[in-house]
Structure formats: C-alpha cells, structure tokens
Amino acid sequence: MTAIPVAALHTPMSDTFVRHQTASLSDLVRVADDVSFCMGLFFGASCSRPYSVIVPVLTQAEETGLSLASVRPSVWMTPGVGVDWSQVGKNWESTYINRMPGTRTRLPDAFTVYTELTSRGDPNDVIFRLSHGTVDWIGNILVVQHSTRTKVEDFSDSNKHLIEHVLQVAIEKKVLMQLDEGLMPQETD
C-alpha cells in the first residue's frame, strides 16, 4: 500500500527563501556525483515574481540527456526536504503540456508543470497577478522545459512570457490539478 501524503498548509516560498534555496542547490550540485540539474521556472506562493531555479535531476552513467523521470521537484514542493534531492515526497502532481490548453495549437517547446497538492493557504501572489486577480491558486508551481517527451532541458528565458500565458490558460481551463477545499488524498493500494 502506498501512502499519499495529506495535503496540509503549504510552506510559503518567499523571494528570500527561493534565493537561498537556489544558492544552496547550486553549491551542492557542483560537487555531487549522482545529480545534475536543469533550470526551471518557479512560481512561489509568496514570491513577488517567477524565478529561474535549479531543479535537481538524478543522473545515471549510461543515460544521455536528463530524464524527466529523474527530476526532483520535491526540493521546491515538499516542506522540510530542503536541498535533499534523495527525498521523493509526492505532495505534487505533474502535467505534461505540449499544446496551448483548449486548442490544437502546438507549443514551440513542451513543458511539465508541477503543482503543489494543497488546499489551504494564501493564494499564489504571482498567479493572482498574472490572472489579473481572477485566479486564487493555492500552492507553488514549478515548470520544466523538454527537449523530447522524456528528456528535460534548461528553461529558456525567451519562453518566460509563453509559460506565464500557458499557465494562466491551463489554470482557467482547469487543466492543472489543485485540491478542492477540504479534499485530502487518501491512501491507495
């Protein structure tokens, strides 16, 4: 039986926390043998803006490229994990997006969007501003860019506005997972 963590009050990720976490991860991935990283775009619930952040990706000697299956979003989604990328924690959901939500329009790059599974807390300030005050999204969001369906690559600054727009549309069209108020995940077999 696999236990799915109960979504509780999320840990607000502030501008100061994101800068500190990024610096700590940068120092650690430089000396680690078993991990590389990709750059992602992070929308912290208590941040004033989105941040380009280091996302650990476990590496295997025989692999070419960075595998999506080895991405460790937990360092940005799971309270208490800190910079321990061996912690897998699953209080987040991932959604693969390669088309503009609600259309058949293919995006120039594909993305995986990691959303924190929580139903309590203050709305995400960045998402609230991006939606012009129409979306009260709760929790943190992390976006990684793909080179192929199963490989990740560094987030490109030229895609920042596209990612923001895709996120806004995906949230409005309810493409991304968010818990309803009071609904908590249960254990699954």
Beta strands, then each sheet from edge to edge (+ up, - down):
strand 1: 35-43
strand 2: 51-58
strand 3: 66-67
strand 4: 92-99
strand 5: 106-116
strand 6: 141-146
strand 7: 151-153
sheet 1: 2+ 1- 6+ 5- 4+
sheet 2: 2+ 1- 6+ 7- 3+
end
